[in-house]
Structure formats: C-alpha cells, structure tokens
Amino acid sequence: MNYVITLMKDYFVYCYNLFINQAKRPPIYLLLFFYTTLNAGSVTVSWDANTENDLAGYRIYYGESSGNYNNYVYAGNKTSFQISGLEVGIRHFFAVTSIDFIGNESAYSNEVSAVISKKDDEEPPNDAQSLSTLVYNFPNPFKIPGESTFIRYELESSTEIIIEIFDMNNQLVKTLVKNELKGVGEHTEDVWDGTNSTGQLVANGVYICRIQLTDVQKFVKIAVIR
C-alpha cells in the first residue's frame, strides 16, 4: 500500500512540475518582422532560437486575421521556414511556438504580418534595390543616459526614407526619420538617444531599428544598457 501511495505522490509531483514548466516555458520572438521573403503565394519566416535543452521543435501558426490562426505547420528544429499556398494580395498573420519532447507548448511569439505579392515575376519599384545590404548602428550596445547610437546605411539612389525604433513586442517606440528625402551615398547622421516618443528613457533590452524605403526594409538589433 505504501508503495502505491509513493508512486501516486511521485506521479502527482511529476504532473505538477510538468504544469509549472509549461506555464513558465518562455515565448520566442518571431522575426518575420526582421526578415521576409515574399513571392507568389509564399513567405519565409525566421525567429530566435529557443535555448532550452528539451526543445523538440517549432510550430508556425497563421491565418488571415490578427490572433485567429486557423492553420499551423510543424517546422522541426529549423529557425527559418517557408510557407506556401497562401492567398495572394491579402494580409496574413503569423506566430510561432516552441514544443518540448513531452508535448508542452510555449505561448505564442509576437505576431507579425505580411501581404503576399501577386506574382513571382513582379518587378520591384526602382528604389527597392537602392538600400545596401550593410546596415548597422554604432556603438552597439550603447549606454543611456549619456550615449547615443548612430544608424549607418548606404543608398544607391535618392529616395524617401523612414527610420523607426520598435521594442521586442513590435510596439513603435520612436520615429527618427519620417518620409525624408535622402541622397545617394553613406549616411550616419540619424541618431537615437535611447528615448521614446515622449522623451523618456527606454528600459534595458534589445530594440529593433527599421529602415524603410517605398518597398524594401532592413532591420537592425540595438542593445540598450542603463
């Protein structure tokens, strides 16, 4: 009888720990916001890797309205995956979860979205190739208050540009440049001082700088230290 009670207690402890571990399983950050490849009916999404040693894989959830994911696909241990067969010309919403070997599943990642282009051979606008691939900020990380970080990018043709700072929940923190015409060449004049749109210092952490032209965008991770 004592043996049975011990087994039941052990099983209860196991189930309790399983529940706690599932509740504490950290969400991951979906990086379609940082990197996308769009073509006819497909999109490639990427995300930060989950570092837990019991990781079994990832699921990508998606649908045509925010928070309503009526489809999902298992991506294995990859941190980048192409989803095909999407309806073109409309916005699709994506989120990712991680799964352990027992089947516990994390909360959804941040949600991101994209509009799928209408055809593979669709020509990009002229300025889609005008932003060089080498985009970064310096210093990185930078310490606030007292320091600022400079956004470095290079344009191959004159174009209007938008530079915005987001937090890891995809919430807009501050707009540095809004539809400003920039000339050809290297640019380092755009600076972020670590404040939000109301002038308050942001919290420690990683932020995303989005540099956007008419139909192309680049993303830079910026680390802030206080």
C-alpha positions, 0 to 999 in steps of 0.5 A: 500500500505504501508503495502505491501511495509513493508512486501516486505522490511521485506521479502527482509531483511529476504532473505538477512540475510538468504544469509549472514548466509549461506555464513558465516555458518562455515565448520566442520572438518571431522575426518575420518582422526582421526578415521576409521573403515574399513571392507568389503565394509564399513567405519565409519566416525566421525567429530566435532560437529557443535555448532550452535543452528539451526543445523538440521543435517549432510550430508556425501558426497563421491565418488571415486575421490578427490572433485567429490562426486557423492553420499551423505547420510543424517546422522541426528544429529549423529557425527559418521556414517557408510557407506556401499556398497562401492567398495572394494580395491579402494580409496574413498573420503569423506566430510561432511556438516552441514544443518540448519532447513531452508535448508542452507548448510555449505561448505564442511569439509576437505576431507579425504580418505580411501581404503576399505579392501577386506574382513571382515575376513582379518587378520591384519599384526602382528604389527597392534595390537602392538600400545596401545590404550593410546596415548597422548602428554604432556603438552597439550596445550603447549606454543611456543616459549619456550615449547615443547610437548612430544608424549607418546605411548606404543608398544607391539612389535618392529616395524617401526614407523612414527610420523607426525604433520598435521594442521586442513586442513590435510596439513603435517606440520612436520615429527618427526619420519620417518620409525624408528625402535622402541622397545617394551615398553613406549616411550616419547622421540619424541618431537615437538617444535611447528615448521614446516618443515622449522623451523618456528613457527606454528600459534595458533590452534589445530594440529593433531599428527599421529602415524603410524605403517605398518597398524594401526594409532592413532591420537592425538589433540595438542593445540598450544598457542603463 
